[in-house]
Amino acid sequence: MNEHIVSSYDDELNKLQTLIMTMGTTATEMVDNAVDALLNADKESARTIIDTDRAINEGLSRLTGLSQNILALRSPMANDLRKVLSAIQVGLNIERVGDLAKNMAKLPISNEIFIEDIYAVELRKMGKIASGNLFDSLKTYNQENAEEALIVHANDIRLDELHKAFSKSVMLNITKDVKNIDSSIHLLFVSRHLERVGDHAKNIAEATIYKVTGEIYEPND
């Protein structure tokens, strides 16, 4: 393989990495902004988040096309093959995070949602943990750090615990105060979506482990 072909091949692999990080940064910001838009009833920001999701979808389309070309024309082996396969997996997870943020952003546009202060504090906390886990998972992917990826994977437990406690509290409140039942259902929806963001961060961490080690991570839990 001549030097020009090798250089072109490396450029294609680097483009995959760049696309992943661009999409991931956008998705992380979308999660934070969606929580803020909900808590502040900011319809303008919510619409911006919805529009931003198109950029992630377009990024995934470019990533998928580039990955297909590499697989078809370059026939990558070993480490390079794992780079391409893991990039596809990470891209799909980022796209799902964008969808979750978009769905959360739709709520304040079409609904008047009553949020008690105690619930606002908990949702903001969950949002920061979810976006933080996502950021950390993308960082470990970019740095190809399998050990840090394991830590990111374990950190999701905290978000799961907060989601369960939040859901239990809201459900209990519904039995006591039915007049705000619609708002309560919307809050359960948001909590579940933030928990799912954490799950996608875990998936990205697992993709990192595969990318670096070639092993499929199988947690004991």
Helices and strands as residue ranges (DSSP letters): H 3-39, H 43-73, H 78-110, H 117-143, H 146-176, G 178-180, H 181-213
